[in-house]
Amino acid sequence: MNTNQIIRDNWDGSSYDELSKLTGLTVEAVRKRGSRMGLPPKKVNAQNGGKNHERDRFIKFLSKGKTERELASAFKDWQKRVNEEYKGKTLFRQRNEYNEPVYVLLDIENVDKLDIKPKAWTFHVGKNDEGKKQPYMMVQLPDFKGTVQLALLFDVHYGHSAHKRQKLLSYIQWIKDNPNVYAVIGGDLMENAIDDGRGMTYDQDKQPRTQFEDMVHLLAPIAHKILLAIPGNHEERTYKKTGFEVMEALASKLEIPYFSGPVILDVLANGYRWSSHIQHGYGNSQTKGGKMNAASKPKGFTGVIHFFISGHVHDRVCECETLIVQDPINCRLNYVDQWVVVAPSFLGWEETYAYRAGYKPPAKGGVSVEFNADGSYRAVQT
């Protein structure tokens, strides 16, 4: 603690003489410094504070362990004082090697507890006949008017020197401020470059541990609005080396449902259901067609899905195609819009792997998925 802080914390209830002893400054130096700090003047040599002064003296006295004999010699009412509460302090009672009771009053360590707000939605994760978890999740949102938007937090790459922090903060604020905006985490949330022999660690401006801790605190205010999280190839670097799933640990801290790979998400509200297949993505194609093919691949093994959502390639794609579905009950054909969505990144271009490899700069802007109160839906570029 610096000298100014000591003076400020002890100004009320301490005389200039006492402050001089606490800080090692002369009485005149204490007086002048207090004046510069805007603290009210004291009467020189006056004892200030009365009860507060004695309370402060007791706290300071017990900052190191004291026996009952030592306490009694310094404070006649010590038995009363040891049973009082002291803000930010805890009284520890123990015994010394002579079996004498010893008391010490120490600061309470601040436990870093996250303030996670309760979810306004409920969910259920599918299980197979053996009771094992399946990559399927059903979410019941509160009924709404207008439009619900799903923000796509893909390829944030927090910790990379080219990470676009302001873009991330604007997303977090948008999600936080709007009751009808929710989010999903689609992997590569953190740069998480480890010593894998490729020199990628030098692109980072934060260590992986710091990246993890920072992301927990950045996302805590919106954790109750994040429907699920899946890992990307950057989180999987740690898993391949150690078997530890970084994204799973983050999701656990933030109380976010977690899946270790692609997942089918059904969102229910207003009596309607909107289905999405969500994956991190793969491949390094540089053409729109190649990216669309990779993003569309799950169409070959899934049913009626409204959105195929992926990331990884740091591009921005929204394409709608039509699926023909038989309706044998009404003896007709139905036409279902299927959106292929590739979410852009939160990463720049200069001095990145993409720049050095000759890839084009990543797409700007964003993409969101929209569910409307009348059951309609679409993906939009933002």
Summary of the structure (lengths in Angstrom):
residues: 382
radius of gyration: 30.0
end to end distance: 47.8
largest distance: 99.1
contacts: 1116
relative contact order: 0.10
helix: 32%
strand: 27%
